[in-house]
């Protein structure tokens, strides 16, 4: 039997943590698990890099030493470089430190957040040994859940959704988490994301730069986004007190492309 501070008994029931605190605790556990899982990782001994464009031999040598913190500039150059011989090994080497920086918004390198998903995708992390890929997957899910429940996250929800789609190659699991997340914070993120993406979505574009996709795949991705917003956003935005203009946008997103383009109230293209 557990007893609260007033002396009342709660039987064998454990009082759950409030959702934001539980999401923060889950993210902290995921970061700790990454640190354990990728402890001792290094880049390949024969990994090379361009001294003129990337960095010095001394900096490259640090990637071949395990568990050594990198300065922020070197960390950025490392995860963002597109031409490693073994990008997966390099990302595993820096992942514990990199993941912590991601949850803080990348600081002065926040401008490059749109390339993070590409870096994950380039590493083929989903093909890593099961314990490693599972640790990455849990980190991404924990980060997303925490972001949705945080009123002012380090990375805006729309930017993170784009990152997660590029990192994983799929959109549906992340949208399913957003659908299940209820409350003022996830609803405000919904309003902010639609407002930011309105012009691109209205005119048939994916609202971020995709990597390794065809024109048809981008069209399918755009349509998947529009259909999800049109189905799940109206009631939530209305209850959240969103302005009528935003509700009109969501209604238009539910229309087929030609019908949407025929509407007289589309936002200007420039």
C-alpha positions as CSV (number, residue, x, y, z in Angstrom):
1,X,0.0,0.0,0.0
2,X,1.3,3.5,-0.8
3,X,0.5,6.5,1.3
4,X,0.3,10.1,0.1
5,X,1.5,13.1,2.0
6,X,-1.9,13.5,3.7
7,X,-1.8,9.9,5.0
8,X,-4.4,8.6,2.5
9,X,-3.7,5.2,1.0
10,X,-3.8,4.6,-2.7
11,X,-3.7,0.9,-2.7
12,X,-1.3,-0.5,-5.2
13,X,-2.0,2.3,-7.7
14,X,1.0,4.4,-8.8
15,X,0.0,8.0,-9.4
16,X,1.2,8.8,-13.0
17,X,3.5,11.6,-13.8
18,X,2.0,14.6,-15.6
19,X,2.4,14.0,-19.3
20,X,5.1,16.7,-20.0
21,X,7.2,15.5,-17.1
22,X,6.8,11.9,-18.2
23,X,7.8,12.8,-21.8
24,X,10.9,14.6,-20.4
25,X,11.9,11.6,-18.4
26,X,11.4,9.3,-21.4
27,X,13.7,11.6,-23.5
28,X,16.3,11.6,-20.7
29,X,16.2,7.8,-20.6
30,X,16.6,7.6,-24.4
31,X,19.6,9.9,-24.3
32,X,21.2,7.9,-21.6
33,X,20.5,4.7,-23.5
34,X,22.2,6.1,-26.6
35,X,25.3,7.0,-24.5
36,X,25.5,3.4,-23.3
37,X,24.7,1.8,-26.7
38,X,27.2,3.8,-28.7
39,X,30.0,3.9,-26.1
40,X,33.4,3.1,-27.6
41,X,32.3,3.7,-31.2
42,X,34.8,5.2,-33.6
43,X,35.1,6.1,-37.3
44,X,36.9,3.5,-39.4
45,X,40.6,3.5,-39.0
46,X,41.0,4.1,-42.8
47,X,38.4,6.9,-42.9
48,X,39.6,10.0,-44.8
49,X,38.4,13.5,-45.3
50,X,39.4,16.6,-47.4
51,X,41.8,18.7,-45.3
52,X,40.9,21.8,-47.4
53,X,37.2,21.6,-47.0
54,X,36.5,19.6,-43.8
55,X,39.3,19.9,-41.3
56,X,42.8,19.0,-40.1
57,X,44.3,15.5,-39.7
58,X,44.3,16.1,-36.0
59,X,40.5,16.7,-36.0
60,X,40.0,13.5,-38.1
61,X,42.1,11.6,-35.6
62,X,39.6,12.6,-32.9
63,X,36.9,10.6,-34.7
64,X,39.0,7.5,-34.4
65,X,39.2,7.9,-30.6
66,X,36.2,6.7,-28.7
67,X,34.2,8.8,-26.3
68,X,36.0,12.1,-26.8
69,X,33.8,15.2,-26.8
70,X,34.1,17.3,-29.9
71,X,33.9,21.1,-30.0
72,X,30.6,22.4,-31.5
73,X,32.1,23.4,-34.8
74,X,33.8,20.1,-35.3
75,X,30.7,18.2,-34.3
76,X,28.7,20.2,-36.9
77,X,31.2,19.6,-39.7
78,X,31.3,15.9,-38.8
79,X,27.6,15.1,-38.9
80,X,26.8,17.4,-41.9
81,X,29.6,16.3,-44.2
82,X,28.1,14.3,-47.1
83,X,31.1,12.4,-48.3
84,X,32.4,10.0,-45.6
85,X,33.4,6.6,-46.8
86,X,31.3,5.1,-43.9
87,X,28.8,7.7,-42.8
88,X,27.2,5.2,-40.5
89,X,30.3,4.6,-38.5
90,X,31.0,8.4,-38.2
91,X,27.4,9.0,-37.0
92,X,27.6,6.3,-34.5
93,X,30.9,7.8,-33.2
94,X,29.2,11.2,-32.5
95,X,25.6,10.2,-31.8
96,X,25.5,10.5,-28.0
97,X,26.8,14.1,-28.1
98,X,24.9,14.9,-31.3
99,X,21.6,13.8,-29.9
100,X,22.0,15.9,-26.8
101,X,22.8,18.9,-29.0
102,X,19.7,18.2,-31.2
103,X,17.4,18.3,-28.2
104,X,18.8,21.7,-27.4
105,X,18.2,23.0,-30.9
106,X,21.8,22.9,-32.2
107,X,22.6,26.3,-30.8
108,X,24.5,28.5,-33.5
109,X,24.0,25.7,-36.0
110,X,20.2,25.7,-35.8
111,X,20.1,27.0,-39.3
112,X,21.2,23.6,-40.5
113,X,18.4,21.6,-38.8
114,X,16.9,20.8,-42.2
115,X,20.0,18.7,-43.0
116,X,19.8,16.5,-39.9
117,X,17.3,14.1,-41.3
118,X,19.5,13.6,-44.4
119,X,22.4,12.8,-42.2
120,X,20.5,10.1,-40.4
121,X,19.1,8.7,-43.7
122,X,22.6,8.7,-45.2
123,X,23.8,6.5,-42.3
124,X,21.3,3.7,-43.0
125,X,20.7,3.6,-39.3
126,X,17.7,1.3,-39.7
127,X,20.0,-1.4,-41.0
128,X,22.3,-1.2,-38.0
129,X,22.4,-4.1,-35.5
130,X,19.0,-4.3,-33.7
131,X,20.1,-2.9,-30.3
132,X,21.6,0.1,-32.1
133,X,18.7,0.8,-34.4
134,X,16.2,0.3,-31.6
135,X,18.1,2.9,-29.5
136,X,18.0,5.4,-32.3
137,X,14.3,4.8,-33.0
138,X,13.4,5.3,-29.3
139,X,15.4,8.5,-29.2
140,X,13.5,9.9,-32.2
141,X,10.1,8.9,-30.8
142,X,10.9,10.3,-27.3
143,X,12.2,13.5,-28.8
144,X,9.0,13.9,-30.9
145,X,6.7,13.1,-28.0
146,X,8.5,15.6,-25.8
147,X,8.4,18.3,-28.5
148,X,4.7,17.9,-29.0
149,X,4.0,18.4,-25.3
150,X,6.4,21.3,-24.9
151,X,4.9,24.8,-25.5
152,X,8.2,26.3,-26.8
153,X,10.4,23.5,-27.9
154,X,14.0,24.0,-29.0
155,X,13.1,22.7,-32.5
156,X,9.6,23.7,-33.8
157,X,7.3,20.8,-34.3
158,X,7.0,21.3,-38.1
159,X,10.8,21.3,-38.5
160,X,11.1,18.2,-36.4
161,X,8.4,16.4,-38.3
162,X,10.3,17.1,-41.6
163,X,13.5,15.9,-39.9
164,X,11.8,12.7,-38.7
165,X,10.3,12.0,-42.1
166,X,13.7,12.4,-43.8
167,X,15.5,10.3,-41.1
168,X,13.0,7.4,-41.3
169,X,11.6,7.6,-44.8
170,X,8.1,7.6,-43.5
171,X,5.5,10.0,-42.2
172,X,2.7,7.9,-40.9
173,X,4.2,6.9,-37.5
174,X,5.0,10.5,-36.5
175,X,1.5,11.7,-37.6
176,X,0.0,8.9,-35.5
177,X,1.8,10.2,-32.4
178,X,0.6,13.7,-33.1
179,X,-3.0,12.5,-33.5
180,X,-2.8,10.8,-30.1
181,X,-1.2,13.8,-28.4
182,X,-3.9,16.0,-26.9
183,X,-3.9,19.3,-25.2
184,X,-3.0,23.0,-25.8
185,X,0.6,22.4,-26.7
186,X,0.2,19.9,-29.5
187,X,-2.8,21.9,-30.8
188,X,-0.8,25.1,-30.9
189,X,2.0,23.3,-32.8
190,X,-0.7,22.1,-35.2
191,X,-1.8,25.7,-35.8
192,X,1.7,27.0,-36.1
193,X,2.8,24.3,-38.5
194,X,-0.2,24.8,-40.8
195,X,0.3,28.5,-40.8
196,X,4.0,28.2,-41.7
197,X,3.4,25.6,-44.4
198,X,0.2,27.1,-45.8
199,X,1.7,28.5,-49.1
200,X,3.6,25.4,-50.0
201,X,0.8,23.0,-49.2
202,X,-1.8,25.1,-51.1
203,X,0.3,25.1,-54.2
204,X,1.2,21.4,-54.2
205,X,4.7,21.4,-52.7
206,X,6.2,19.5,-49.8
207,X,7.1,22.2,-47.3
208,X,10.7,21.1,-46.9
209,X,13.5,19.8,-49.1
210,X,13.3,16.0,-49.5
211,X,16.3,13.8,-50.2
212,X,16.4,10.9,-52.6
213,X,12.7,11.0,-53.7
214,X,11.0,11.2,-57.1
215,X,8.5,13.8,-58.2
216,X,5.7,11.2,-57.8
217,X,6.9,10.3,-54.3
218,X,6.9,14.0,-53.3
219,X,3.4,14.4,-54.7
220,X,2.3,11.4,-52.6
221,X,3.9,12.9,-49.5
222,X,2.2,16.3,-50.1
223,X,-1.1,14.6,-50.5
224,X,-0.6,12.5,-47.3
225,X,0.1,15.7,-45.3
226,X,-2.9,17.5,-46.7
227,X,-5.2,14.6,-46.1
228,X,-4.0,14.3,-42.5
229,X,-4.4,18.0,-41.8
230,X,-7.8,18.1,-43.4
231,X,-9.0,15.1,-41.4
232,X,-7.5,15.8,-38.0
233,X,-7.0,19.5,-37.7
234,X,-10.4,21.2,-38.0
235,X,-12.0,20.1,-34.7
236,X,-8.8,20.6,-32.7
237,X,-8.1,24.0,-34.2
238,X,-11.7,25.1,-33.6
239,X,-11.5,24.0,-30.0
240,X,-8.2,25.7,-29.7
241,X,-9.7,29.0,-30.8
242,X,-7.7,29.3,-34.1
243,X,-8.6,32.2,-36.4
244,X,-11.1,31.7,-39.2
245,X,-8.4,32.1,-41.8
246,X,-6.6,29.0,-40.5
247,X,-9.7,27.0,-40.5
248,X,-10.3,28.1,-44.1
249,X,-6.8,26.9,-45.0
250,X,-7.5,23.5,-43.5
251,X,-10.7,23.2,-45.5
252,X,-9.0,24.0,-48.7
253,X,-6.3,21.5,-48.0
254,X,-9.0,18.8,-48.1
255,X,-9.9,19.7,-51.7
256,X,-8.4,18.1,-54.8
257,X,-5.6,20.2,-56.3
258,X,-7.6,21.7,-59.2
259,X,-10.5,22.6,-56.9
260,X,-8.2,24.2,-54.4
261,X,-6.4,26.2,-57.0
262,X,-9.7,27.5,-58.3
263,X,-10.5,29.0,-54.9
264,X,-10.4,32.9,-54.9
265,X,-8.6,33.2,-51.5
266,X,-5.4,31.3,-52.0
267,X,-2.3,33.0,-50.6
268,X,-0.1,34.8,-53.2
269,X,2.8,32.8,-54.5
270,X,5.3,35.5,-53.7
